[in-house]
Amino acid sequence: MTFTEEQIKQLADSLNVETAREVIHITLSVGENLALTDSKLGGLPYIPKGGTLPTTSQGEPLFMLAQINCEQLPENSLYPKKGLLQFWIASDEYYGADFENRCQNDTKRICYFPEIQESLPIAYIKELYTKISTSKRETNNIFTRENALELPFNPNQSLALGFEKSVEGISYADVHFDDEMQKIWEAAFSEEFPGLWGLPEEVLKVFYKYLSNGAGHKIGGYPDFAQYDPREDDNFHDTLLLQIESEWNEQYSVMFGDAGVANFFINREDLAHCKFDDVLYNWDCG
């Protein structure tokens, strides 16, 4: 079977319409004078008065990868309308991920504060967080970067988050791509979709022009992976809670392994009920 570019574009357009999801794209920039409660990647976390910094079961500190102030997001149907959502990971060779148990809450933690109340003093948080970072850096000499934190970001540097709402169709990396494409393909050609990798190379190249690859920092939408979607047998974690890609320049560096990408997935009903104790955390690189 031969295809024209217009046919392929029509297939991709139909797929994008049928699978359209709300997405909030995120941009990073060096943060200047960010408040404790601002949205950020890295930097000082909001800790309510009487609270503590999260630790593992062994007492090792976790580090705040990202903090989302829900009131700073554009109007959306994804996140809670108010409160703070924080993503914490451990400083270890896998950045807090457990690839045998991706939903564990020991070396990764998602913390939600529905109400922003009085926080611990910023000077105290800064002193405590710096001490923990310094202590970890001095004692950690068993990994490849001797005397360095095993983190994909600098916890003592705040990166401001910019948000832009949009919609996007399913990415070709998503585990459900073939199933969704099968519906479109069968309606057009009355035959089974051979899968992207079953298409001739010249057809595949044209498809890539019109399909989403899922790349970028984002909330919602569809994921990107350097290798594969770990949810092959998991229909429960159906919503992309947060995705952070590797990004680096002269001002900052966010690096998951060798230019990888991190994903946090949640069940849509859990998200609607602000239940964040069953979040799948995965990252991979090429």
N, C-alpha and C positions, 0 to 999 in steps of 0.2 A: 504494500500500500504506500502510495506517495502522498505527501502533504504539501500544501502551499503555506507560506508564512501567515496568510490571512486566516486559514483554517486553524492553525496552531494558536494564533492570537485569540480567536473566538473561543476556543476550548479553555485557554487560560483565563480569559475574561469571565466566562461562565463559572469557572471554578472559584475565582476570586469573589464573585458576587454571592455564590451559594455558601461560601465558608467565611464570609466577612465577620470579623470580630473587632471590637473596640480595643484600641491600643493607646498607651501614653508613651511617646518616645521621650527619652531622657538624654540631655546633653550635659557634659562635665565642663567645669571651669574652675580655676583657682578661687577659693572662697576668701573673701575679705571680711573680717569682723562678723562671722556667722554667729548667730545666737545658739544657745544650747538646744533650742527647740526647732531650729531650721532644718529643712531637708538637706542632706549632705552624704557624701561618701567619705569614710574615714573621719578623723577629727574627734572632738570631744562629744560624748553622748549626753543626752538628758537622763539624769537619774533622779527620781523623785525623793524628796526628803524622807529619810528612814530606809531608803533602798540601798542596794549594793551592786557592784559590778558582777555580771554573770561569770561563773567558773565551771570547769568540768568536775566530774565526780572525784577527781584526784586533786582538786584545788588549783588547777592550772587556769590562768585567766583566759577569758574569751575577749575578742577584739571586735569592735563595731565596724562591720563592713559598710553598712548603709543605714540611714535613718530617713524615713518618709513622714513628713508632716502632712497629714491628709487634707488639711485646710488649704495647703499651698498647691494642691493638685487642681488642674482644670476640672470643671464639672464632669462627673463620670459615674458609671454604674458598676465600677470594679471594686474600689477600696471603700472602707468606712468613710463617712462624711467628716469625721473629726477624730482627733487623737494622733498618736505617734506609733509608727511601726518600725521596729529595729531588727536588723539582721546581724547576728553575732557569729563569729567563727573562731576556731582555735588556731594557734600558731603551731602548726606541725607540717610534716612533709606533704600532707594531703589537704592543707588549708581547712581542716575541720571536717572534711567529707569522709564518710564511711561507705565505701562502694559495695559492701555486703549488706549494709542496713542504712539506706540513704535517708530514712525518715527519723533516725535517732536524734535525741535532743541532748546529748552529752557534749559533743564537740562542735555542735552548731545549735543555735537557739534563735527563735523568733519571738520577740517581746512586743506586746501591744499594750499601750497605755491609752485607754478610752478617754480619759480626762487629763489635761495637762495641768498639774498642780505645782506647788512650790517645789523647786528642785534643790538638791544639794548645792552649796555655794560653788560657783564656777572655779574659784581658786582651788578649792578642795578637790574637785573632780580633776582639774588639770594636774595637780600635784600627784594624786593617786594614780591617774592613768599614765602619767609620765614615769612614775616609779615602777609600775608594773611593766611598761614597755622596756625600760632600761634594764630592769632585773631579768626579764626574759631574754633580752639581747645578750647580756653578760653570761648567762648560764647555758645558753643554747649553743653548743659547739659540736653536735653530733650529726648535723646535716651538711649539705654541700656548701652552704654559705656560712662559714664558721663565724660565731659571735653575731649572727644576724637573725632577726625575726623571720620565721617562715610564714610570711603573709604575702598576698598578692597586691598589697597596697601599703602606704605609709600611714599608720594609725594616728600619727601626730600631725598630719596634714589634712586640712578640710578642703574637700572639693564641693563646690556648690552644684546643685542639680537644677537644670532647666527642664520644663515639661511642655510637651505639645501633644494635644489629643488628635487622633486620626482613626482610620480603620484599615485593616489589612486582611488579605486572604491567606489561606493556609500555606505554610512554608513547605518546600519539598523535603525538608529534614524531619518534619513532624511524622510520628509513627502512623498517623491516620491518613496520610496523604494518598496512598494508593487506593484506599477504600473510597475516599471522597472523589478521586479522579475517575474511578471505575463507573460511578453513576453518570458522570458527564460523558465519558468515552462511549459507554454502552448506548446512551441516548443518541449520540451522533453517528456511531458506526455499527451498532447492533453486534458488538463483539467484545471480548474481554480485553481490558487494558493490560498490556504486557509489562507494565512497570516502567519507570523512567529509564532504568538501565537496560531494558529490552528494546528501546527505541534506537534507531540509527543515530550516529553521532551528530550528523548535521541537523537532525530534527531536535535532538536534545539541546543543542546550542541555542536554537530558536526559542524553545520552551523556557530556557533560563532567562531570556530577555524579558519575559512577561510574568514569570512566577516570582513569588517572594522567597528570599533565602532566609528570612527570619532574623537577620543580623541586626545588631545595635543594642544599646542599653534601652530597656523598656519595662513597662508594666502592662500585662495583658498581651493580646495578640497571639502570635505563634512563635515557637522557639527556634533557635539556631544551635547547631552542635558542630564541633570539630570532627567528631567521629559518628556517633549514632544516638538515637533517642533511647534512653534507658527504660522507657515506659512501655516496652513491647507487650508485656503481660499485665499492664496496670492501666485500667480505665478509670481508676478512682481519682488520681491526681491530674485533673483535666484542665486546670487553669494556671497560666503563667503568672505567678505572684511577683516575680522580679527576675530580670536578666541583666547581667553585667558582663560586657565584653572586655577583652584586653584592649587597652588604649594607652599610648605613651607619646610623650614629646619632651621638650626641654624643661617644662615646668612640673610635670608629674608623670607617674607611671602606675598603671593598673595592669597587672600581668598574671594571668592564671596559667602557670606552667609555661609552655612554649606558645604564647599568643593564643590562649584558649578562651573559653566562655563558660560562665557559671549561670545555672538556672535554679530557681526555686519554684516548685509546683505545689498547688494546693487543690483540694476539692472545692468546687464552686459553692456547695452548700455550707461547707465549713467556713469559707470566706464570708458568705452572707451572714453567718452567725458569729463572726469574729473569733473563730476557733482556730488557733495557730499552732497546735501541738502535734499536728500530723502533716508536716511540710517536707516534701522530697527535695533534697539538696544534691545537686550534681554539678561537676565541672569536668571538662575534658579539653584536650589540646591535640594538635596534629602530630 
